[in-house]
Amino acid sequence: MDLVKHVEENFVDQKDFPSFSAGDTITVYYSIKEGQKTRTQFFRGTVIQTKGTGATKTFTIRKMSGTVGVERIFPFNMPALQKIEVNKRGKVRRARINYIRNLTGKKARIKEKREA
């Protein structure tokens, strides 16, 4: 196990992303390769959870597209990830807010964290 940690720390390059947690609204910019062309696409939504440690760390984002909920799981060390912007800090009392999947309308809103 120590060998795996050693390899992750020394040979896997870590990108410098801002810190965020469950309840935050973030925008993830990532590149998509279509044939010979590459383009940048973004995905804006609420962070449901972060999972794992080191090279296997991932985060799940959920957004509503019309009446359909769309979730996407991003690995932190995905090469296509370009940048992450934190749009809004949310105030939640859980590390994983899976209960938001069952809520619709005003009940699905998350209070904003007040910066004092």
N, C-alpha and C positions, 0 to 999 in steps of 0.2 A: 504494500500500500504506500509505503514511503517513496518507492521508486516512481509510482504513478504521479504523486504530488510533486516530486522533483522535476519530472519531465514537463508537467503542466506549467510550473512556475518559470522554468528556464527556456522552454522551446515553443510554447504556445503564446503568440503575441496577444496581449490584452488591449482592447480598445478603451479609450477614455470616455465613458458615457456618464451623464449626470445620474445621481442617485434618485430612485423613485420607488414607490411601494404600492400596495394594493389601494385602489380608490383614486389614484392619480390619473388625470387625462393626459395622454402623451401622443406625440406624432412620431412615427417611425418612418424614416426615409431609407429605401432599399433599392438596389439596381436590379433590373430585369433584362436578361439577354434574349432578344428575339432575332434569330438568324445572325446577321452580322452587326446589327444595331444593339446598343444598350441604352436604356432609358431609366430615369429615376421615378419611382412611384412612392406614394406615401399612404400610410394607414393610420388613421386617428381614432382613438377609442380609449376606453377605461381599462386600466390594468386590473385583472382579476386575481392573478397570483404570480409569484416568482418561485421557481423550483430549482433545486440542485445547487451544486457548488462547483467552483473551478471552471474547467473547460466544458462541463455538461450543464451549466446554468442556463435556464430558459425562463421566459416570461410569456404570459397569455394576455392578449388584448381582446376586448369585446366592443363592438360597435353595432348600432342599429342601422340597417340599410332598409329604409321604409318600415315595414312591419316585421322584417326578418332579422334575427340576431346573427351577426357574423363574428366568429372568433378565429383568431390566428395565433399560433404559437411560434415565437421567435427564439432561436438560440442566441446567447450573448456574443458568441464568437463566430457568428455567421459571416462569411467573407463579403456577402452582398450588402450587409448593413452599413449604411453610410453615416447617419447621425440620428440621434434621438433628442426631441425637444419636449420638455415638460410644460404643458399648457396650463394646467390647473392642479393644485394639490387638494386631494380629497380627504375628508375626515371620516374614517371608518374605524371600527373597533375589532376587526378581524384581519388576519394575514391573508386569508383566501376568501374572497367574497362571492362564492358560487351561488349564494342565494339570490343574487341580482338577476340570474337567468329566468327566474320565475316571476319577476316583477315587471310591470309595464306602466307607461305613463308617468305621472308625477311621483309614484312610489319608487320608481327606479332612479330618481335623482339622488346624487350624493352631495352632501354639504361640503362647502369649500372651507379649507383650513385657513383660519385667520392668522395673518402674520402680524405680530405686535412689536 
